[in-house]
Amino acid sequence: MDEKCSQAPSEFARRGGRQAPSGIGHNAVKQTRIQSIKAYIVASRTVTLEQICEKFQISKSTLRRDLEEIIADGDIRKSYGVLTAQPAAQQRPFEERYVANAAAKRRIAERAAQLVSDNDIIFIDSGSTTMYMPDYLQDRSNITIITNNLEVIRRAYPFRNIMVITISGILNRDLDSFAGASAVSVLAGYNINRAFMATAGIARDFSITNSFVAETDLKKMAMARSQRRVLLADAAKFGVLSLCTYCRMEEIDTLVTDRDPPAEYLIRLREAGKELVVCPPAPHPGT
C-alpha cells in the first residue's frame, strides 16, 4: 500500500456534522446557473445576451451581474452584446494535457491501480491521468483491460499478465483515443468489474464533464456496464465546466484526487456516501 496516499477520513470528520456555511444555498444556485450558461455558450459557439435571458428566463440585470464570472477564465469573450466561446473551451490537445500536472496524475493513477484485484475486468477511460494505470498493474494476475485509450494500449503491451481488449471506432489524434457508435456497441457487450473514468472538469453543479462530444455516449455506456465506478481527477478539475456532461458526481463510487476538494464537493460526497481517496505529494526529506 502506498503510504503517500490516504482515504482522508480526517477531512470528512472535520466537516462532518457541520452545517453548510451561511449563504451556500444561494451561491450554489448562482453557480449552477453560471455553469449552465457557460455550457450553453460553449455548445452554441456564439450567442447574444438576449438569447441567454430568454433561454434561462433571467433579467438583463441578473445576467450583467453574472457576466464577470462567465468571462473570467478567458474561455468566453464578450463583444457588443455577443458572447463567443474560444477554441480552448472546446477541447485541449492530448499533448498539452499530458504535460499539465503530470506528477499529480501519476500519483492518482498509482492509487487507483491499488483498487484493482486479481482477475478483474476493468475499463480504462481515455485521458492523461488514466493512461498511467497499466504501469502499476504489473504485480496483478489475469487482468483484463477494456479501453479506447491508445496510450493505455501502448503501456499495457509489455505486460503478459494483462489482456487488452480494444474498442473499435474512429481515432481522435488530439485525444489519443477511439470513439464513435461502433465503440459504444462493442462496449455494450462486456461485463466490467470497475470503470476508471476521466474528466475534463467537475462543474460547480457536480456534473462530470468531458470535452469531446463523440466520447460522451461511450463514457455513459462504461458507467452503465460497470459494477463500480472510479473517477480520477486532479485538483485543477474542480470548478471546471467542459462541453458535455456524462454523469453526476453522486453516480460514481470513488473519487481519487491529489488534494482535498473544495467544501461544497466534500459535503456532496459525504451526503451521497461516496468514497474519497486523496493522494498528496510525498513530504520533502526533513520536513
KEVEX-559850 format. One record per residue (C-alpha): residue number from 1; x, y, z. Coordinates in nm, 4 decimals, decimal comma, padded with zeros to 6 digits. Layout:
REM KEVEX-559850
<node n="NUM" x="X" y="Y" z="Z"/>
...
//
This chain:
REM KEVEX-559850
<node n="1" x="00,0000" y="00,0000" z="00,0000"/>
<node n="2" x="00,1368" y="00,3407" z="-00,0945"/>
<node n="3" x="00,1988" y="00,5330" z="00,2282"/>
<node n="4" x="00,1768" y="00,8637" z="00,0398"/>
<node n="5" x="-00,1930" y="00,8134" z="-00,0155"/>
<node n="6" x="-00,4775" y="00,8140" z="00,2310"/>
<node n="7" x="-00,8537" y="00,7876" z="00,2254"/>
<node n="8" x="-00,8761" y="01,1225" z="00,4042"/>
<node n="9" x="-01,1349" y="01,0353" z="00,6669"/>
<node n="10" x="-00,9975" y="01,3213" z="00,8766"/>
<node n="11" x="-01,1222" y="01,5815" z="00,6307"/>
<node n="12" x="-01,4683" y="01,4288" z="00,6326"/>
<node n="13" x="-01,4566" y="01,4080" z="01,0095"/>
<node n="14" x="-01,3577" y="01,7709" z="01,0379"/>
<node n="15" x="-01,6500" y="01,8729" z="00,8213"/>
<node n="16" x="-01,8949" y="01,6054" z="00,9306"/>
<node n="17" x="-02,1878" y="01,7304" z="01,1322"/>
<node n="18" x="-02,1253" y="02,0941" z="01,0430"/>
<node n="19" x="-02,3922" y="02,2950" z="00,8725"/>
<node n="20" x="-02,3170" y="02,4381" z="00,5295"/>
<node n="21" x="-02,1745" y="02,7915" z="00,5515"/>
<node n="22" x="-02,4278" y="03,0723" z="00,5554"/>
<node n="23" x="-02,5404" y="03,1665" z="00,2060"/>
<node n="24" x="-02,4105" y="02,8488" z="00,0457"/>
<node n="25" x="-02,7587" y="02,7659" z="-00,0923"/>
<node n="26" x="-02,7919" y="03,0970" z="-00,2749"/>
<node n="27" x="-02,4353" y="03,0740" z="-00,4005"/>
<node n="28" x="-02,4909" y="02,7175" z="-00,5242"/>
<node n="29" x="-02,7957" y="02,8297" z="-00,7248"/>
<node n="30" x="-02,5948" y="03,1143" z="-00,8782"/>
<node n="31" x="-02,3000" y="02,8899" z="-00,9623"/>
<node n="32" x="-02,5280" y="02,6290" z="-01,1166"/>
<node n="33" x="-02,6861" y="02,8997" z="-01,3330"/>
<node n="34" x="-02,3451" y="03,0342" z="-01,4391"/>
<node n="35" x="-02,2147" y="02,6875" z="-01,5258"/>
<node n="36" x="-02,5298" y="02,6144" z="-01,7281"/>
<node n="37" x="-02,4970" y="02,9426" z="-01,9169"/>
<node n="38" x="-02,1299" y="02,8705" z="-01,9918"/>
<node n="39" x="-02,2175" y="02,5234" z="-02,1213"/>
<node n="40" x="-02,4860" y="02,6765" z="-02,3433"/>
<node n="41" x="-02,2377" y="02,9297" z="-02,4856"/>
<node n="42" x="-01,9717" y="02,6637" z="-02,5478"/>
<node n="43" x="-02,2237" y="02,4366" z="-02,7222"/>
<node n="44" x="-02,3672" y="02,7220" z="-02,9313"/>
<node n="45" x="-02,0285" y="02,8845" z="-03,0027"/>
<node n="46" x="-02,1863" y="03,2343" z="-03,0250"/>
<node n="47" x="-02,4991" y="03,3713" z="-02,8526"/>
<node n="48" x="-02,6452" y="03,7120" z="-02,7775"/>
<node n="49" x="-02,7291" y="03,8394" z="-02,4307"/>
<node n="50" x="-03,0957" y="03,8423" z="-02,5305"/>
<node n="51" x="-03,0814" y="03,4735" z="-02,6242"/>
<node n="52" x="-02,9341" y="03,3867" z="-02,2841"/>
<node n="53" x="-03,2013" y="03,5858" z="-02,0993"/>
<node n="54" x="-03,4744" y="03,4097" z="-02,2959"/>
<node n="55" x="-03,3195" y="03,0641" z="-02,2624"/>
<node n="56" x="-03,2679" y="03,0846" z="-01,8844"/>
<node n="57" x="-03,5599" y="03,3139" z="-01,8024"/>
<node n="58" x="-03,3444" y="03,5712" z="-01,6265"/>
<node n="59" x="-03,3376" y="03,9505" z="-01,6390"/>
<node n="60" x="-03,0646" y="04,1524" z="-01,8072"/>
<node n="61" x="-02,9602" y="04,2913" z="-01,4708"/>
<node n="62" x="-02,9085" y="03,9366" z="-01,3365"/>
<node n="63" x="-02,7077" y="03,8442" z="-01,6434"/>
<node n="64" x="-02,4944" y="04,1567" z="-01,6113"/>
<node n="65" x="-02,4092" y="04,0544" z="-01,2531"/>
<node n="66" x="-02,3128" y="03,7054" z="-01,3759"/>
<node n="67" x="-02,1026" y="03,8213" z="-01,6701"/>
<node n="68" x="-01,7844" y="03,8872" z="-01,4739"/>
<node n="69" x="-01,7665" y="03,5235" z="-01,3646"/>
<node n="70" x="-01,8806" y="03,3905" z="-01,7036"/>
<node n="71" x="-01,5887" y="03,5508" z="-01,8856"/>
<node n="72" x="-01,3328" y="03,5365" z="-01,6012"/>
<node n="73" x="-01,1290" y="03,2378" z="-01,7236"/>
<node n="74" x="-01,0922" y="03,3696" z="-02,0806"/>
<node n="75" x="-01,2732" y="03,0780" z="-02,2458"/>
<node n="76" x="-01,5642" y="03,3081" z="-02,3329"/>
<node n="77" x="-01,5382" y="03,6596" z="-02,4717"/>
<node n="78" x="-01,7943" y="03,9409" z="-02,4776"/>
<node n="79" x="-01,8188" y="04,1941" z="-02,7576"/>
<node n="80" x="-02,1085" y="04,4292" z="-02,8384"/>
<node n="81" x="-02,3766" y="04,2214" z="-02,6704"/>
<node n="82" x="-02,2474" y="03,8867" z="-02,8043"/>
<node n="83" x="-02,0703" y="03,6101" z="-02,6113"/>
<node n="84" x="-01,8356" y="03,3803" z="-02,8041"/>
<node n="85" x="-01,6680" y="03,0578" z="-02,6873"/>
<node n="86" x="-01,2985" y="03,0457" z="-02,7690"/>
<node n="87" x="-01,1464" y="02,7299" z="-02,9260"/>
<node n="88" x="-00,9710" y="02,6400" z="-02,5985"/>
<node n="89" x="-01,3119" y="02,5972" z="-02,4370"/>
<node n="90" x="-01,3901" y="02,3108" z="-02,6742"/>
<node n="91" x="-01,1006" y="02,0751" z="-02,6063"/>
<node n="92" x="-00,7285" y="02,0796" z="-02,5267"/>
<node n="93" x="-00,4848" y="01,8696" z="-02,7351"/>
<node n="94" x="-00,3631" y="01,5484" z="-02,5700"/>
<node n="95" x="-00,0001" y="01,6667" z="-02,5707"/>
<node n="96" x="-00,0929" y="01,9745" z="-02,3644"/>
<node n="97" x="-00,2999" y="01,7735" z="-02,1149"/>
<node n="98" x="-00,0207" y="01,5136" z="-02,0900"/>
<node n="99" x="00,2226" y="01,7723" z="-01,9544"/>
<node n="100" x="-00,0152" y="01,9533" z="-01,7165"/>
<node n="101" x="00,0040" y="01,8275" z="-01,3527"/>
<node n="102" x="00,1909" y="01,5127" z="-01,4622"/>
<node n="103" x="00,3264" y="01,4270" z="-01,1140"/>
<node n="104" x="-00,0171" y="01,4534" z="-00,9543"/>
<node n="105" x="-00,1712" y="01,2465" z="-01,2325"/>
<node n="106" x="00,0820" y="00,9687" z="-01,1794"/>
<node n="107" x="00,0078" y="00,9583" z="-00,8045"/>
<node n="108" x="-00,3643" y="00,9400" z="-00,8743"/>
<node n="109" x="-00,3204" y="00,6601" z="-01,1286"/>
<node n="110" x="-00,0953" y="00,4645" z="-00,8914"/>
<node n="111" x="-00,3510" y="00,4860" z="-00,6112"/>
<node n="112" x="-00,6395" y="00,3988" z="-00,8423"/>
<node n="113" x="-00,4490" y="00,0904" z="-00,9571"/>
<node n="114" x="-00,4473" y="-00,0325" z="-00,5962"/>
<node n="115" x="-00,8244" y="-00,0730" z="-00,6263"/>
<node n="116" x="-00,7743" y="-00,3418" z="-00,8930"/>
<node n="117" x="-00,7860" y="-00,7044" z="-00,7765"/>
<node n="118" x="-00,6575" y="-01,0219" z="-00,9410"/>
<node n="119" x="-00,8864" y="-01,1461" z="-01,2202"/>
<node n="120" x="-01,0624" y="-00,8103" z="-01,2532"/>
<node n="121" x="-01,2133" y="-00,6901" z="-01,5790"/>
<node n="122" x="-01,1660" y="-00,3144" z="-01,5876"/>
<node n="123" x="-01,2445" y="-00,0302" z="-01,8245"/>
<node n="124" x="-00,9822" y="00,2446" z="-01,8513"/>
<node n="125" x="-01,1170" y="00,5654" z="-01,9996"/>
<node n="126" x="-00,9298" y="00,7948" z="-02,2361"/>
<node n="127" x="-00,7373" y="01,0642" z="-02,0534"/>
<node n="128" x="-00,3985" y="01,1929" z="-01,9454"/>
<node n="129" x="-00,4404" y="01,0578" z="-01,5887"/>
<node n="130" x="-00,5933" y="00,7156" z="-01,6560"/>
<node n="131" x="-00,3236" y="00,6366" z="-01,9131"/>
<node n="132" x="-00,0658" y="00,5738" z="-01,6371"/>
<node n="133" x="-00,2612" y="00,2908" z="-01,4718"/>
<node n="134" x="-00,1025" y="-00,0063" z="-01,6585"/>
<node n="135" x="00,2373" y="00,0954" z="-01,5157"/>
<node n="136" x="00,1089" y="-00,0015" z="-01,1706"/>
<node n="137" x="-00,0653" y="-00,3306" z="-01,2580"/>
<node n="138" x="00,2434" y="-00,5439" z="-01,3184"/>
<node n="139" x="00,2001" y="-00,7392" z="-00,9925"/>
<node n="140" x="-00,1639" y="-00,8414" z="-01,0507"/>
<node n="141" x="-00,2735" y="-01,1708" z="-01,2028"/>
<node n="142" x="-00,5031" y="-01,2189" z="-01,5002"/>
<node n="143" x="-00,6172" y="-00,8591" z="-01,5504"/>
<node n="144" x="-00,8381" y="-00,7694" z="-01,8462"/>
<node n="145" x="-00,8341" y="-00,4070" z="-01,9628"/>
<node n="146" x="-01,1041" y="-00,2805" z="-02,1954"/>
<node n="147" x="-01,0087" y="00,0594" z="-02,3313"/>
<node n="148" x="-01,0380" y="00,3198" z="-02,6046"/>
<node n="149" x="-00,7201" y="00,4877" z="-02,4768"/>
<node n="150" x="-00,4333" y="00,4453" z="-02,7248"/>
<node n="151" x="-00,1688" y="00,5261" z="-02,4635"/>
<node n="152" x="-00,3117" y="00,2621" z="-02,2273"/>
<node n="153" x="-00,2748" y="00,0054" z="-02,5070"/>
<node n="154" x="00,0894" y="00,1073" z="-02,5598"/>
<node n="155" x="00,1712" y="00,0948" z="-02,1889"/>
<node n="156" x="-00,0027" y="-00,2391" z="-02,1264"/>
<node n="157" x="00,1613" y="-00,4118" z="-02,4246"/>
<node n="158" x="00,4769" y="-00,5390" z="-02,2431"/>
<node n="159" x="00,2852" y="-00,6974" z="-01,9535"/>
<node n="160" x="00,1714" y="-01,0529" z="-02,0209"/>
<node n="161" x="-00,0439" y="-01,0563" z="-01,7078"/>
<node n="162" x="-00,2736" y="-00,8042" z="-01,8781"/>
<node n="163" x="-00,5112" y="-00,8944" z="-02,1583"/>
<node n="164" x="-00,6118" y="-00,5879" z="-02,3580"/>
<node n="165" x="-00,9445" y="-00,5578" z="-02,5386"/>
<node n="166" x="-00,9514" y="-00,2588" z="-02,7709"/>
<node n="167" x="-01,2702" y="-00,0813" z="-02,8660"/>
<node n="168" x="-01,3349" y="-00,0076" z="-03,2299"/>
<node n="169" x="-01,4119" y="00,3399" z="-03,3560"/>
<node n="170" x="-01,2533" y="00,6456" z="-03,5124"/>
<node n="171" x="-00,9116" y="00,7568" z="-03,3846"/>
<node n="172" x="-00,9027" y="01,1110" z="-03,2489"/>
<node n="173" x="-00,5375" y="01,2151" z="-03,2596"/>
<node n="174" x="-00,5962" y="01,5166" z="-03,0356"/>
<node n="175" x="-00,7250" y="01,2882" z="-02,7594"/>
<node n="176" x="-00,5262" y="00,9702" z="-02,8421"/>
<node n="177" x="-00,8488" y="00,7706" z="-02,8230"/>
<node n="178" x="-01,1097" y="00,5834" z="-03,0248"/>
<node n="179" x="-01,4786" y="00,6726" z="-03,0177"/>
<node n="180" x="-01,7990" y="00,6520" z="-03,2194"/>
<node n="181" x="-02,1181" y="00,4468" z="-03,2463"/>
<node n="182" x="-01,9332" y="00,1206" z="-03,3144"/>
<node n="183" x="-01,7258" y="00,1660" z="-02,9976"/>
<node n="184" x="-02,0407" y="00,2079" z="-02,7879"/>
<node n="185" x="-02,1940" y="-00,1034" z="-02,9453"/>
<node n="186" x="-01,8840" y="-00,3122" z="-02,8712"/>
<node n="187" x="-01,8638" y="-00,1934" z="-02,5106"/>
<node n="188" x="-02,2314" y="-00,2769" z="-02,4532"/>
<node n="189" x="-02,1456" y="-00,6460" z="-02,4841"/>
<node n="190" x="-01,8992" y="-00,6575" z="-02,1925"/>
<node n="191" x="-01,9401" y="-00,7010" z="-01,8170"/>
<node n="192" x="-01,6986" y="-00,4836" z="-01,6179"/>
<node n="193" x="-01,5924" y="-00,5018" z="-01,2521"/>
<node n="194" x="-01,4590" y="-00,1454" z="-01,2295"/>
<node n="195" x="-01,4570" y="00,1521" z="-01,4632"/>
<node n="196" x="-01,1773" y="00,4046" z="-01,4160"/>
<node n="197" x="-01,3130" y="00,7274" z="-01,5588"/>
<node n="198" x="-01,1518" y="01,0553" z="-01,6597"/>
<node n="199" x="-01,2940" y="01,4051" z="-01,6783"/>
<node n="200" x="-01,2131" y="01,7444" z="-01,8280"/>
<node n="201" x="-01,3842" y="01,9134" z="-01,5348"/>
<node n="202" x="-01,6160" y="01,8694" z="-01,2354"/>
<node n="203" x="-01,8576" y="02,1604" z="-01,2547"/>
<node n="204" x="-01,9936" y="02,3522" z="-00,9564"/>
<node n="205" x="-02,3313" y="02,1841" z="-01,0082"/>
<node n="206" x="-02,1462" y="01,8484" z="-00,9602"/>
<node n="207" x="-02,1673" y="01,7470" z="-01,3265"/>
<node n="208" x="-01,8815" y="01,5283" z="-01,4514"/>
<node n="209" x="-01,7948" y="01,6729" z="-01,7904"/>
<node n="210" x="-01,5805" y="01,5979" z="-02,0941"/>
<node n="211" x="-01,4685" y="01,7999" z="-02,3942"/>
<node n="212" x="-01,5285" y="01,5594" z="-02,6835"/>
<node n="213" x="-01,8900" y="01,5026" z="-02,7916"/>
<node n="214" x="-01,8189" y="01,1693" z="-02,9631"/>
<node n="215" x="-01,6907" y="01,0170" z="-02,6355"/>
<node n="216" x="-01,9940" y="01,1068" z="-02,4247"/>
<node n="217" x="-02,2075" y="00,8026" z="-02,5119"/>
<node n="218" x="-01,9061" y="00,5742" z="-02,4694"/>
<node n="219" x="-01,8431" y="00,7073" z="-02,1197"/>
<node n="220" x="-02,2103" y="00,6630" z="-02,0306"/>
<node n="221" x="-02,2001" y="00,3035" z="-02,1532"/>
<node n="222" x="-01,8853" y="00,2299" z="-01,9499"/>
<node n="223" x="-02,0608" y="00,3619" z="-01,6400"/>
<node n="224" x="-02,3708" y="00,1529" z="-01,7116"/>
<node n="225" x="-02,1794" y="-00,1717" z="-01,7686"/>
<node n="226" x="-01,9597" y="-00,1437" z="-01,4557"/>
<node n="227" x="-02,0247" y="-00,2707" z="-01,1035"/>
<node n="228" x="-01,8021" y="00,0024" z="-00,9525"/>
<node n="229" x="-01,7129" y="00,3441" z="-01,0931"/>
<node n="230" x="-01,3922" y="00,5261" z="-01,0001"/>
<node n="231" x="-01,3254" y="00,8845" z="-01,1078"/>
<node n="232" x="-00,9650" y="01,0033" z="-01,1425"/>
<node n="233" x="-00,9352" y="01,3832" z="-01,1250"/>
<node n="234" x="-00,6551" y="01,6147" z="-01,0167"/>
<node n="235" x="-00,7394" y="01,9236" z="-00,8125"/>
<node n="236" x="-00,7326" y="02,1525" z="-01,1171"/>
<node n="237" x="-01,0508" y="01,9861" z="-01,2451"/>
<node n="238" x="-01,2767" y="02,1156" z="-00,9646"/>
<node n="239" x="-01,4986" y="02,4048" z="-01,0648"/>
<node n="240" x="-01,4314" y="02,3474" z="-01,4360"/>
<node n="241" x="-01,7148" y="02,3043" z="-01,6848"/>
<node n="242" x="-01,6460" y="02,1389" z="-02,0193"/>
<node n="243" x="-01,8679" y="02,0836" z="-02,3219"/>
<node n="244" x="-02,0654" y="01,7675" z="-02,2333"/>
<node n="245" x="-02,1919" y="01,6035" z="-01,9139"/>
<node n="246" x="-02,1716" y="01,2250" z="-01,8958"/>
<node n="247" x="-02,2733" y="01,1685" z="-01,5317"/>
<node n="248" x="-02,3285" y="01,3324" z="-01,1934"/>
<node n="249" x="-02,0822" y="01,3147" z="-00,9051"/>
<node n="250" x="-02,3229" y="01,1047" z="-00,6991"/>
<node n="251" x="-02,3149" y="00,8344" z="-00,9713"/>
<node n="252" x="-01,9500" y="00,7486" z="-00,9020"/>
<node n="253" x="-01,8444" y="00,5214" z="-00,6156"/>
<node n="254" x="-01,4928" y="00,6521" z="-00,5522"/>
<node n="255" x="-01,3152" y="00,9787" z="-00,6290"/>
<node n="256" x="-00,9346" y="00,9666" z="-00,6410"/>
<node n="257" x="-00,7642" y="01,3069" z="-00,6372"/>
<node n="258" x="-00,4439" y="01,4756" z="-00,5220"/>
<node n="259" x="-00,5899" y="01,7321" z="-00,2778"/>
<node n="260" x="-00,8992" y="01,7801" z="-00,0653"/>
<node n="261" x="-01,1770" y="01,9133" z="-00,2901"/>
<node n="262" x="-01,3499" y="02,2446" z="-00,2101"/>
<node n="263" x="-01,6040" y="02,2380" z="00,0730"/>
<node n="264" x="-01,9144" y="02,2043" z="-00,1423"/>
<node n="265" x="-01,7742" y="01,8908" z="-00,3103"/>
<node n="266" x="-01,6780" y="01,7345" z="00,0222"/>
<node n="267" x="-02,0296" y="01,7952" z="00,1524"/>
<node n="268" x="-02,1909" y="01,6402" z="-00,1553"/>
<node n="269" x="-01,9630" y="01,3341" z="-00,1448"/>
<node n="270" x="-02,0336" y="01,2799" z="00,2244"/>
<node n="271" x="-02,4091" y="01,3181" z="00,1813"/>
<node n="272" x="-02,4074" y="01,0687" z="-00,1079"/>
<node n="273" x="-02,1984" y="00,8190" z="00,0908"/>
<node n="274" x="-01,9157" y="00,8148" z="-00,1612"/>
<node n="275" x="-01,5508" y="00,7254" z="-00,1003"/>
<node n="276" x="-01,2833" y="00,9937" z="-00,1262"/>
<node n="277" x="-00,9183" y="00,8956" z="-00,1739"/>
<node n="278" x="-00,6598" y="01,1752" z="-00,1539"/>
<node n="279" x="-00,3006" y="01,1309" z="-00,2730"/>
<node n="280" x="-00,0951" y="01,4340" z="-00,1645"/>
<node n="281" x="00,2695" y="01,4801" z="-00,2688"/>
<node n="282" x="00,5282" y="01,2974" z="-00,0604"/>
<node n="283" x="00,6827" y="01,5286" z="00,2049"/>
<node n="284" x="01,0317" y="01,6517" z="00,1309"/>
<node n="285" x="01,3044" y="01,4915" z="00,3442"/>
<node n="286" x="01,3496" y="01,6787" z="00,6704"/>
<node n="287" x="01,0016" y="01,8323" z="00,6700"/>
//
